[in-house]
């Protein structure tokens, strides 16, 4: 059984079996697919099959977990928290030197986030580990629900369309990519800036906004900033 230090609940199970199922992706991205038009574009005629898969992913006896190591030695975990009456998806980051994992974002009815800016999302996706989820397209889509960025680059839709084309059967991936970027997470898109080397945002529900009473301490915020930016070049427009 998988274990994540400090994370209570389970049983955590390896979710990689779902990564090759094209229907997994619109199900996973469901909270960012708002409205009938977005859902119709993403699911097409496969709605019933998608709901059946959703039932499998939500089963209490198994909590599908996806782990994405980073070059820094940290690992981002995506956990389907299948507690009856309190289901959701938790996005965690951990390093072996930490006593417990920290929460980046929570995708449920009591959402918390955003957890990443677009450059960090792209950087984390493009890092190539030897264990865990290694495919960059899968990593990008797994982590997409953590996104909340009001200043997206012009080519964001291209990267997202490429990922959707690679791993899904969505007929119009560019259209769905546009809808996803418009919706992003459940929170309003945040503005990010660099403060003494720490990338922070102004989101009222974000652990990475030092203005929130529940924000992570500065040391953790600095380490998370460095961990998420060790892949591709990740300069954010507001940090230049």
N, C-alpha and C positions, 0 to 999 in steps of 0.2 A: 504494500500500500504506500502511496506517495505521502510525503510529509513536507509541510512548509512551516518552518519555525515560527511560533507565535500565532499561527492561524488555526483557529478552533473550528471544528466541524469536519465533515467528511462522510463517507470514505472518498478520498481523492483518487481518481483513476486516470490513466493515460488517455487523453482525448484524441490522440493522433489518428485513430481509426476513422474519425469523421472528416479529416482534412481532404480526402479524395472524393468526398460526396459533394457534387456541385450545389446541392440544395442546402448544405450546411451554411454556406456563406450568406445568402439572403436572410436565413433564420438568425444567424449571429448578428447581422447588421440591422435587425428589425427595428430597434429603437430609433435609428436614424432615418428610417424609411417612413416618413410621416404622410398620411393621407392615402386615399384609395389609388390615386394615379401612381404614386411611388411604389406601392405594394404590388400593383398590377404589373408594372414594368419589371420589377425584380423577380416576382414569383411566376408570372404568366399563368399557365394552366396547371401548375404544380402545387397549387395552394393546399389541397388535401394532403398530399405527400409531405409537404413542408410542415404542416401541423402535426402529422404523425411523428416526424423527426423531432419536432419541438418537444413532444411528449417524452421521447427517449432521452433527450438532453436534460429534461427536467426531472427525471426519475430520482426519488430520494435515495435509492440504494447505490447510486453511482453519481459522483460529482466530476464530470469531465474537466480535466486540467491540461493546460497547454503551457509549456515552459520554453522561454526564449532567452538563452544566455547572451550576454553582451561582452564586448571585448574587455571591459573594465573588470570583469569577474562577477558582476551583478547578474541576476536573472530576473526577468519579468515573467510573472505567472498570471495566466488568465484562468479563473476558477468559476465554474458554474455552481453557485451556491444553492443547493436544492433542499432548502428547509421548507417544509409545508407552511404556507402562509407568509413566507419571507424569502421567496426565490429572487435571484438576481445573478449578476456576473461581477465578480471582484477582480480588479487589476492591481496586482501587488508587485513590489520590487524587493529583492533580498540579496544580501551578500553574506558569505559564510562568517564574516567577522561581526555581523549584527546578531543580537540576541533574538530578534523577531523581524519578520517582514513588515514593510511599510505599505500603506494603501495609497495608490496613485489615483484611482477613480473607482466608482461604484455605479453600475448600470442597473438600476431597479427603480421602484416607485419612490424611493427616498434618495435619489441620485446624489452623487458627490463627484465633482470634477469642474473643469477639465483636468486631465493629468498630463497632457503633452501638447506642445506646440507642433505645427506642421513639420518644421525642420527636424525636430527630435523624432517624430513619428517615422519620417523617411530614413533618418540615420539608424534607428533601432531596427527597422525592417531590412536594411541593407547590410547589416553586420552578419557575418557568415560563421556560425559556430560549428563545432563537430558533434554536438549533442543537441537534443531538443528539436524544436521546429527550426529548420534551417532555410526553407524556401522563402525568398524575400517577398514574393507576392502574398503568400500565406501569412507571413509575419505582419505585413502592412494591413491586411484586412482584419486579422485577429486584434490588432491594437487600435484600429480606426475608431472604435467607440470611445476611446480616451480623449479624442481630439476636441479642442475648442480653441479656434484661432480666427480672430477677426481680420487678419492680414495674410491671406493665403497668396502664394506666388502664382503667377500666370499659368505655370505648367503643372499645378497640383492635379487638375482634372486629367491630364495626360497620364501621370503616374498611377492614379487610381483606376482609370480606364484600362490600362495595361494589366493591372493586377486582376481586375474583374474578368477580363478576356481570358486570362491564363487559367483561372481555376473555377470559373462558373460557366453555366450555359445560358446566361442572360442574353437575350436577343439584341438589346441595345445598351451595351455596357457604358457608352459615353453618356447616354441620357441618365442612367442610374448613377453614374459617378457624379454628375452635376447635381442630382437630387441629394446625394449623400453629403456632398460638400456644403450644400445650402442648409441641410438639416444639422449636420455634425452631431454632437452628443445631445443629451437631453437639456443641457444648460445653454445659456446664451454664449455665443463665441466671445472668448476673452481676448483682451489686449495683453501682450507679453512684452517684457522689457528686462534688460540686464541690470542688476543692482550689485555692484562689487563682485562680479563674476557669477552671480546666481540668477538664473532665469526664473522670473516670477510673473504672475498674472494678476488681474484684477477681478477674477471670478468670485462671486459671493459664496460658492459652494466648493471651492477648490482648496485642497491641502497645500497647494503651491502658491497661495496668496498669503504673505505674512500678516496681512491685515485681519485675517480671520483668526478667531481665538483657538480654533482647532488645527491651525496650520502646522506643518512639520517644522522642527527646529532648523535653524539656519545651517548647521553642519550637515544635516541630512539633505536639505535642499541643494547645497553646494555639491555634495557627492552625487545626487541624482542628476543634476545639470551636467556634470562631467561624464557620468556614465552614459547618458542618452546622446551625447554629442561626440562620441569617440569613433563613429563610423564615417559617414560622409561629411563633407563640409556642411555645417548647420547654422551659419550665421542667420539670425532673424532680423528682418528689416528694422525692428525697433532697438536692436542691440548694437547696431553699427555706429 
